């Protein structure tokens, strides 16, 4: 078993509160990703689980046993760092087996365990090389292998892919995810990249300013964001948010466009309405029902789709379409939002409705 429990965990550096009361339950074998903007406290929270940062208040538990004040070496965890933290003067084989050596295992057993893990990671032919002789992806595998060979209850990953190029990051995302599923080890992974979070996690913890904004599966967060912050942080490109006002059952978004208000929206008052970029279609023209005009500011054609950037009154919107458009800056384009896919947020930023 490898459950992890954080109960009202807080961390302060002097008068500065970095973690302001976080509670999270992580099930055995679950892959949980902590995500949020730089400075939100996600790496500090991970280091508190590892024992590398003291807990100011609250408790950390593994398998229901409180480990808040247990030394890092006695927590039965393994951590993969952003910079890999490999010993430059050790071979790959010794880097991977060093923790077993410190634990006093016989040399033959260490060699056998390292060989097995190296084979699973495609590192067998690199065992006698040094870190400087490896590519970034290979170093990442070695760092991961060093964690695996310890057979810990919990894996901790602190932005392990941030130093890799875009193509290698995609490859390593898949490799780490497949490896975690194969091993079934509880894993906590920190990243600021919401695409990593969406494609790898069983469960995502979205953080902001030392607090948890929402916890859920990737699709829960995408389909039902709890507030404006989560709505705009999860999803790439981010959700379009338009300020509106509800009067007599209709929501006016622009001077020339309004839409019916759902029952759960207060009958009068200000709110925000959100549409994902692929939920606003490019309409045929002025005669298209439910469409409004906007001014094109720029567009990006990637081949499989076109990303269109427009200005409407004081709002800027992003539209993703499969259509191959021939437009230029200053052109007028007619847009039709899919009202059934709208998200509604109150004046306080909290989600309205289900």
N, C-alpha and C positions, 0 to 999 in steps of 0.2 A: 504493500500500500504506500501511496505517496500523496495524501491529501495535504493541502496547505490552507491555513486559515489566518487571515489578518483581521484583528478585532480592534476597531477604533484606533488604528496606529497613527501616531503623530511624531513629527521630527522638527526640532527647532535648532537653528544655529544662532546662538545668542538670542537676540530679540526678534530674529526673522523666523517665521513659521513657514517651513518648506512643505511638509506634509501635514494637513490640517484635520485629520480624522478620516482614515480610509479603512473600510471593512470589505473584505472580499473572501469568498469561499471558492476554492479550486479543488475539483474532484480528482480522484486517482486516475492517472493516464490522460488527463486533459491538457490540451495545448492552449494556453492563455497568453494573450498579447496585451501588454500595457502600451497604449499609444496616446500621443498628445504632442502639442508644440514644444519646442525647446524651452526648458525651464519650468515645465509643469510638475516635475517631481518624480517622473517615472523611473529614472535610473537610481535616484535616491531610495525609492521604495524597494527596488530590486536588491540594492546593496544592504538594506535592512533585513531582507529575507536571508541574504547570504551571511549576515553577521559582520559585514564590513563597515556598517554604520550603526551606531547605538540607537536604540529606540527611546525617544523621549517619553512617550506615553503609549499605552496599549500593549497588545500581545501578538506574537507570531507563534504559530503552532504548525508542526508537521505530524501527521497521523494523530491529531488531537493532543499531542504532547507539547507543552509550552517550551519553546526554545529561545525565548526573547533574550536571555542572558547566557546562552550556551556559546562556547567558542566556535568560530567558523569551521575548524577542522573536525568538530564533533557533530556537525549538523547533517551529515550524510547527503551533501549536495555537491554538484559540480558546476562550475561557471565557465562560460565561454565569453571572453572579453572582446571589445571592439578592435583592439590592436593585436589580438591573438595571444599575446603574452607568452610566446615561445622562448625557450632558452636558446640563444644563438649559437652557443658552443656545444650543444647537444645534437645528436642525430635525431631524425624523426622517431626512430625506434625508442631512443632513450627519453625523448620528450614525452612520448605517449605512455611509457612505462614508469616514469619517475615517481608518480604518486604511489604506485604499487611497491616500488622499491622502498619508499619511506615507510610504508605500512609493514615492511619486513617479509614480504612474500618471497619464496624461493625463486632464483633466477630462471629456472626452467619454466615455472608456472607463469612468470611475468612474460617471458618470451612467447609462450603459447597464447596467452590472452591478447597480447599486442598484435601478434600475427593474425589472429582471428578478426579483430576489429579492423586492422589495416586492409585485410582482404575485402571486408564488407564495404569499405570506403574507397576502394581502388587505389590504395597507397602502398601495396606490397613492394612495387619496384622502386619506391622512394625511401624505404626504411633506413638506408645508410646515407642519405643526403642530409644536409644541414638546411635550416630555414632559409638562408640567403640564396639557396639554389632552387627554391620553389616559387611557383607563381602565387598570386594572391589567393586564388581558389584552392590551391593545394595546401597553403598554410591554414586556410579556414578548415579544411578537412582534418588536418592534423590536430588543430585546437579542439575540434568536435570529437575526434577520436580519443584524445586525452581525457575528455570528460566521460565518454562512453565506457572506457576500459575500467573505470572505477565502479561501475554498476551502481550509481547513486539512486536515492529515492526521488530526487528532483534535479532537473536540469535548469540552469539559469543562463539566459543569453542576453548580453547587453549590446544591442545594435551591432551584431556580428557581421553584417553585410555592408555596412556604410562605406567601407574603404574599397569596395569592388566596383568595376564598371557596370553599366546598366545591363548588358547582356549576361554577364556572369552572375549578377544579382538574381536575375530571373531563374537561371539554372540552379543556383544554390538555394533559392527559396523552395523549389521543388524537392531538392535533395534532402534538405533539413526536415521538411514536412513528411516526406516518405519515410525517412529514418525514424522520426519520432513515432509515427504510427506503427512501424515495425517493432520498435522496442517497447512501446506502450508506457514510456516513462513520463510522469508529470513534468510539464515544461512551462516555464514563465519566460517570456521573450519581450524585450523592450525595443521599440522602434518609434521614430517620428514619421515613418512612411506608412500612410494609411493603406496603400496598395498592398504592402507586405502584410499588414494586419488583416485585410479583407481576404487575401488568397491563402493564408496559412492557418488562421486561428480557428479553434473550436468556439472560443469565447473571447470577446474583446472588452477590455476595460479602458474607457475613454477618460483621460484626465485633463484637468485644466486648473492651474494655480493651486496645486496641492490637494485638489478634491476630485472625487469621481463624479463625472457628469452622467454616465450611463454604462451599464454592463449588459451584454447580450451577445447573441450570435452575430456574425457579420451581416446576414440578411435582415435580422431584427433591427440593427442599427441603421441599415440603409433604407429599409422600408418604413420604419417607425421611429425616427430620431426623437429623443425626448425633449430636445430644445433646439434653438437656433444654432448654438455652437456645434452640437453633434451633427446637425443637418448640413452645415457648411464644411465641416472637417472631414466627414466620411463621404466618399464619392469623388471621382475625378473624371471630368471637371466638377467643381463643387456645385451644389444646388443653387439655382437662381432664387433669390428672395426679393419679393416686391412688396413695398408698403401699400397698404390699402385701408379703406374705411368701410364699415358695414352700416348701411342705412336701409331700413324697411325691407330686409331680406335679401339685399343685393350688396355685393362687395365691389366697390369701384377701385380698380387698380390704376387706371390711367384716365385721362379726360375723355377718351373715346372708347373705353373698354371696361365692361363690368361683367360679373358672373354671379350666378345664384349662390347664396350662402347656405351651407349645410345646417341642419338643425342644431348641432352642438356649438356653432359659432354664436356668441352673444349678438343680439339683434342690433345693437348700436355700439360703435366704438372703433378704435384703431386696432389693426392686426397686421401680420405679415403672412403672405402666401408664397409657398415655395414650389418650384417645378424643377425636376431633374432636367439636365440639358437635352436628353433624348425624349422628353415628354412635351417638348414644344416643336411642332412640325412647321415646315415651310409651306405656306399655302399658295394656291394658284394666283391669287390676286385680290383686288379690292372687293370682288363679289363673293369671296369665300365666307361662309357663315362662321361666326365665332372667332374671326381673325382681326388683328390690329397691325398697323404699319409701324415699322421701325427703321432706323438709319443704320446701314452697315458701316462699321468702323474698320474691320479687317476680317480675313478668314484664312484658315489653314487647311489645305487639302493633303490628306495622308494617303490617298488612294482608296482605302476601304471605306473612308468616311470623310466628311468635311466638318470642321469646327468653325462656326460662324459667330462673330462677335458683333453685337449691335447695341445701339443706344436708343432708349425710348423714354422721352421726357427726361427725368433726372436719374433713371435707372440704366445700368449696363447689364446685358444678358448674354449668356453663352448658349448656343444651340449646337447639338451634334446630330448630323443627318447622314444618311447613306447616299443622298442625292449628290451628284457632281454639279455643283453650282458654278456659274460664271458671273461673279459679282465683283464689284470694286468699292473702295471706300467712298461713302457719300450716296451710294445707291439705296433705294427704298425696297424693303422686303416685307412681305406680309406673313405674320406668324400666327399659328393657331395652337394654344395650349390645350393639353388633354386635361380637362377639368376633373375628370374622374381620378386622376393621379396627383391631384394637388395636396400639399401639406399645409396645415394651418397652425399659426403660432400667435399667442396672445401678446399684448403689449409688454409683458414681462419676459418674453422669449420662450415660455414653456409651450409644449405641444398642446393643441386643442383636439379633442376627439380621441378615437382609438388609435 
